[in-house]
Amino acid sequence: MKIALLGYGRMGKAIEKLAKDRDHEIVYIHDKDSVEGDIAKADVAINFSIPTAAVDNLKIAFDNNVPVVCGTTGWLNQLSEVHDYCKAKKSGFLYASNFSIGVNLFFKLNELTAKLMKGQEKNYTAHLEETHHFHKLDAPSGTAITLAEGIAAQNNHYKNWSMDPETRDLKISAYREGEVPGTHCITYSSNIDEISIEHKAHSRQGFALGAIIAAEWLQGKEGIFSMNDVLNL
């Protein structure tokens, strides 16, 4: 498979290494300061650019009939625009706030937990915490927002989230520390006990591998997809 890398930071470099280990070829690299190769030669593009570059990168790929796997967060106010553009170009698009296989299983565990806790709002208060490296530009993380949306889908009491410490909605706390790859924890607390579920990433390898697996799956497909499609969840 021939891959275009849109964004060449930490994630882009990790994807490049793993892709070559899986016998794929990198034919195009678009970083903020340079462009190398020909995107039209790619079978699929993987976008981990900065948020402000994401939409333009995606449109360039679609213009060249290249489907895109996108892991950049912080631009989702333009998601419907990108979906429409992809459909108009008859291309393929797969967005995920997190490509880790473990995290996508965690998303399902989070939804099940929220469903089980429905009706316990007088007894338990939900709180979501996420911690990432200090290089991360957006807060809360896209993964945290996906988790919050998963809770809201199963529990109408938490229709909205907020980072306000005094909120009556689902409270999200975001921390930026050192080189933490990503930790997400959902806690339901009462006066007598608490229930917590947590996912802790040990490295970026899981994110990179999941993005490559998604790209392998997306190659040759047309339409809008998610990791649920890739993993058949």
Secondary structure, DSSP 8 states (H G I E B T S, - for coil): -EEEEE--SHHHHHHHHHHHHTT-EEEEEE-SS-EEE-GGG-SEEEE---HHHHHHHHHHHHHTT--EEE---S-GGGHHHHHHHHHHTT-EEEE-S---HHHHHHHHHHHHHHHHTTT-TTT-EEEEEEEE-TT--SSS-HHHHHHHHHHHHH-GGGS-EE--TT-SSEEEEEEE-TT---EEEEEEE-SS-EEEEEEE-SSSHHHHHHHHHHHHHHTT--EEE-HHHHHT-
